[in-house]
Amino acid sequence: MRRSKSKTKQIVERSSLSNRTEVVAHLRPHQRAVYDGMSRFNTLLAHRRFGKTVLAILILIEKALACEERRPQVHYYCPSYKQAKRVAWSYVKEFTALFPGTQTNELELKATLADGQVIQLGSADNPDDSRGIYSDFVVLDEPAQMPPRMWTEVLRPALSDRKGGMLAIGTPSGRHGLFYDLYNQAINSKDWWSGVYRASETAVVDEEELISARRAMSKAEYDQEYECSWDAAVKGSYWAEVMQSLEIGGKITSVLPTYGKQTHIALDLGINDATAAWFFQTDGELCRVIDYAEYTNMGLPDIVEDWRQRGYTYGKVIAPHDIQVRSLSTGVTRHQTLTELGCDVIVAPKGTVIEGIDVTRGFLSKCMFDRDKCADGIEALRQYRADWQDKRGVLALRPLHDWTSHGADAMRYLAVTGLDTLENRWGQIDYSQMDKGLVYA
C-alpha cells in the first residue's frame, strides 16, 4: 500500500520545513525514537510500511544541514539504480523542494540545497563506480541485497576523513550477507546502535491489515517482512539451499591452497559489467575454491597481472563461448588476447542459462569455499535468483541481472565444463608473453 500524498504532508508540512530542527520535529514517534537513539553507525530492522525510506531521507537532510565540513554531501544507496529512482527519488525531490533555492538533477538523482549541501542517490549495482567519493553520512537501503564490499571497500573508507556516519535500513533476508553482518556488528559494538521494530509491536499497521497480510503470504514471507525474522530464504534463489547445506556441512571454511598444485580460473568476462574470477584447485572429485575476485574498468593485461600478483601457479582459464567474438574496433577476439598474454584458455560448452543453473546446483555440492577470500562470491551464489515480474506477480524463467550475476555466471561456466573434462589438460600461464611489453585491446 503506497503512502498517500495527504499522509506525506502529515509528516512534513510544506510551510514549515526550513531548518534541521523542524525536519526532526516532523518525525512520527517511532521514527523519532530511532533518531534519538542513533549513534555514528546504525542498523534499523523495521517491518514493511514502518516509514523507513521517509525517515532515512529526512535524516539525510538533517545530517546535510548539520554538517560543518566544507561542501557537505550525503548519500542514499539502493541495490540498483532502478530501485533508487523508484523508491527514494520522489521523496528527495518533494522534501528538498521545501528549501528555497534547491536544484535537482534528474539524471544524476542529486539535489543541491541553496548553501551547497548535496543529497545524492546511488546504487550498489557496481560498487567500484562509487570509489573515491567522500560522504558525511550514508544510508544503505536493503543492504541484504548488496555485495559486502559495497560497505567494507567503498563506503566505509568514504566516511573516514569526514568522520561520517551510516544508517542501514531494511528487512532481513537470511542469516548471511551484508545486512546480517552489519546487524551483528551493531549488537556487539558499544559505538553502534541497532533497533528492531516488528509489526506486532509498533501498531503502525492496524491488526485488520496484518491479518489480511497473513492470509495472503506464507508464514516465512510474513515473518520476514512484518516480524523481522532472519530465517526466511531469498525469494526465487537458485542455489541458496545448497549453499546453506555447504555451510552446515563445514564446506565454507578456511581453504588454503595446496602448494605444488596448479590453481585454475573460471572467468566471466564483463564489458560494461564487472569481470569475475573464481580461483580453484582440484582434489579428485572435490573442487577446492580458494579465492575470488571482481574487476571493473580493467583491461585483460591488468587482470592477468593481478593474477600474477596473487602468487598462484596457474593452469587453464575457463571462459564463456562469447570470448571468441571479435571486437568491432580491433578485429581481435578476447580469446586471442588472453592467449597472447600467456593463458591456456578452454571455452565452456554452450548451452541455455537455465540448463547451466541446474548443472551448477549439483556441482556446488562438490565444492569447498574459503570463507574469507571468497566472501563476495559466496554471497553472490546465495543471492543469485530468478527475476521477479512485479506486474504479473510471478518469477520469470530467467535470472535477475544484478551484481550477483558475475560470480554466478563464472561458477556456471566451471560447472558445465566439469572437473573430469579438465583432467590432464592443464597448461600454465606464460608470463613471458606479457613481459614482451605488447599492448592488447
ChimeraX attribute file (.defattr): number of C-alpha atoms within 10 A of each C-alpha:
attribute: neighborCount
match mode: 1-to-1
recipient: residues
	/A:1	5
	/A:2	5
	/A:3	9
	/A:4	8
	/A:5	8
	/A:6	10
	/A:7	9
	/A:8	14
	/A:9	12
	/A:10	12
	/A:11	17
	/A:12	22
	/A:13	15
	/A:14	14
	/A:15	8
	/A:16	12
	/A:17	19
	/A:18	13
	/A:19	13
	/A:20	16
	/A:21	12
	/A:22	14
	/A:23	20
	/A:24	21
	/A:25	13
	/A:26	19
	/A:27	21
	/A:28	15
	/A:29	10
	/A:30	15
	/A:31	18
	/A:32	15
	/A:33	12
	/A:34	21
	/A:35	16
	/A:36	10
	/A:37	11
	/A:38	20
	/A:39	17
	/A:40	13
	/A:41	20
	/A:42	24
	/A:43	28
	/A:44	22
	/A:45	24
	/A:46	23
	/A:47	27
	/A:48	21
	/A:49	15
	/A:50	21
	/A:51	16
	/A:52	19
	/A:53	19
	/A:54	20
	/A:55	21
	/A:56	22
	/A:57	22
	/A:58	24
	/A:59	23
	/A:60	26
	/A:61	25
	/A:62	18
	/A:63	22
	/A:64	25
	/A:65	20
	/A:66	14
	/A:67	17
	/A:68	11
	/A:69	10
	/A:70	9
	/A:71	12
	/A:72	21
	/A:73	25
	/A:74	27
	/A:75	24
	/A:76	25
	/A:77	25
	/A:78	23
	/A:79	23
	/A:80	18
	/A:81	17
	/A:82	12
	/A:83	15
	/A:84	20
	/A:85	19
	/A:86	11
	/A:87	15
	/A:88	20
	/A:89	19
	/A:90	12
	/A:91	17
	/A:92	25
	/A:93	19
	/A:94	13
	/A:95	20
	/A:96	22
	/A:97	17
	/A:98	16
	/A:99	17
	/A:100	10
	/A:101	13
	/A:102	17
	/A:103	17
	/A:104	19
	/A:105	11
	/A:106	11
	/A:107	7
	/A:108	10
	/A:109	19
	/A:110	18
	/A:111	23
	/A:112	17
	/A:113	19
	/A:114	12
	/A:115	11
	/A:116	17
	/A:117	21
	/A:118	24
	/A:119	27
	/A:120	22
	/A:121	22
	/A:122	25
	/A:123	23
	/A:124	25
	/A:125	23
	/A:126	21
	/A:127	21
	/A:128	17
	/A:129	14
	/A:130	15
	/A:131	14
	/A:132	11
	/A:133	12
	/A:134	22
	/A:135	26
	/A:136	24
	/A:137	28
	/A:138	29
	/A:139	26
	/A:140	26
	/A:141	27
	/A:142	19
	/A:143	27
	/A:144	27
	/A:145	26
	/A:146	30
	/A:147	25
	/A:148	23
	/A:149	16
	/A:150	24
	/A:151	19
	/A:152	12
	/A:153	13
	/A:154	19
	/A:155	25
	/A:156	18
	/A:157	18
	/A:158	22
	/A:159	19
	/A:160	13
	/A:161	10
	/A:162	17
	/A:163	13
	/A:164	20
	/A:165	20
	/A:166	26
	/A:167	23
	/A:168	25
	/A:169	23
	/A:170	22
	/A:171	24
	/A:172	29
	/A:173	25
	/A:174	20
	/A:175	16
	/A:176	17
	/A:177	23
	/A:178	24
	/A:179	29
	/A:180	18
	/A:181	14
	/A:182	22
	/A:183	22
	/A:184	13
	/A:185	18
	/A:186	19
	/A:187	15
	/A:188	12
	/A:189	12
	/A:190	9
	/A:191	13
	/A:192	18
	/A:193	21
	/A:194	23
	/A:195	17
	/A:196	15
	/A:197	20
	/A:198	20
	/A:199	21
	/A:200	14
	/A:201	10
	/A:202	13
	/A:203	11
	/A:204	16
	/A:205	16
	/A:206	11
	/A:207	12
	/A:208	8
	/A:209	9
	/A:210	16
	/A:211	10
	/A:212	10
	/A:213	14
	/A:214	14
	/A:215	10
	/A:216	11
	/A:217	12
	/A:218	11
	/A:219	12
	/A:220	14
	/A:221	20
	/A:222	20
	/A:223	20
	/A:224	22
	/A:225	24
	/A:226	22
	/A:227	22
	/A:228	23
	/A:229	20
	/A:230	17
	/A:231	15
	/A:232	18
	/A:233	19
	/A:234	20
	/A:235	16
	/A:236	18
	/A:237	17
	/A:238	21
	/A:239	23
	/A:240	23
	/A:241	14
	/A:242	17
	/A:243	22
	/A:244	17
	/A:245	15
	/A:246	19
	/A:247	15
	/A:248	10
	/A:249	11
	/A:250	11
	/A:251	20
	/A:252	22
	/A:253	15
	/A:254	14
	/A:255	18
	/A:256	13
	/A:257	18
	/A:258	14
	/A:259	9
	/A:260	8
	/A:261	14
	/A:262	18
	/A:263	25
	/A:264	26
	/A:265	25
	/A:266	28
	/A:267	26
	/A:268	26
	/A:269	22
	/A:270	15
	/A:271	10
	/A:272	9
	/A:273	18
	/A:274	23
	/A:275	22
	/A:276	24
	/A:277	28
	/A:278	25
	/A:279	22
	/A:280	24
	/A:281	20
	/A:282	19
	/A:283	11
	/A:284	9
	/A:285	12
	/A:286	15
	/A:287	19
	/A:288	22
	/A:289	25
	/A:290	22
	/A:291	23
	/A:292	22
	/A:293	20
	/A:294	21
	/A:295	18
	/A:296	17
	/A:297	14
	/A:298	13
	/A:299	13
	/A:300	18
	/A:301	18
	/A:302	12
	/A:303	17
	/A:304	17
	/A:305	13
	/A:306	13
	/A:307	18
	/A:308	14
	/A:309	9
	/A:310	9
	/A:311	8
	/A:312	17
	/A:313	15
	/A:314	23
	/A:315	22
	/A:316	20
	/A:317	26
	/A:318	24
	/A:319	25
	/A:320	21
	/A:321	15
	/A:322	14
	/A:323	19
	/A:324	14
	/A:325	12
	/A:326	14
	/A:327	12
	/A:328	8
	/A:329	7
	/A:330	9
	/A:331	10
	/A:332	15
	/A:333	17
	/A:334	20
	/A:335	22
	/A:336	16
	/A:337	17
	/A:338	20
	/A:339	16
	/A:340	18
	/A:341	24
	/A:342	19
	/A:343	23
	/A:344	20
	/A:345	22
	/A:346	18
	/A:347	17
	/A:348	23
	/A:349	16
	/A:350	13
	/A:351	11
	/A:352	8
	/A:353	15
	/A:354	13
	/A:355	11
	/A:356	20
	/A:357	22
	/A:358	15
	/A:359	17
	/A:360	22
	/A:361	18
	/A:362	13
	/A:363	21
	/A:364	21
	/A:365	15
	/A:366	13
	/A:367	18
	/A:368	22
	/A:369	27
	/A:370	20
	/A:371	19
	/A:372	15
	/A:373	18
	/A:374	21
	/A:375	19
	/A:376	23
	/A:377	27
	/A:378	23
	/A:379	23
	/A:380	26
	/A:381	23
	/A:382	24
	/A:383	32
	/A:384	28
	/A:385	25
	/A:386	18
	/A:387	18
	/A:388	17
	/A:389	11
	/A:390	8
	/A:391	6
	/A:392	8
	/A:393	8
	/A:394	12
	/A:395	16
	/A:396	14
	/A:397	11
	/A:398	12
	/A:399	20
	/A:400	19
	/A:401	13
	/A:402	20
	/A:403	22
	/A:404	24
	/A:405	21
	/A:406	25
	/A:407	27
	/A:408	25
	/A:409	25
	/A:410	24
	/A:411	27
	/A:412	27
	/A:413	27
	/A:414	27
	/A:415	22
	/A:416	20
	/A:417	21
	/A:418	18
	/A:419	17
	/A:420	10
	/A:421	9
	/A:422	15
	/A:423	10
	/A:424	7
	/A:425	10
	/A:426	17
	/A:427	16
	/A:428	17
	/A:429	24
	/A:430	15
	/A:431	15
	/A:432	11
	/A:433	14
	/A:434	19
	/A:435	10
	/A:436	9
	/A:437	8
	/A:438	10
	/A:439	9
	/A:440	16
	/A:441	13
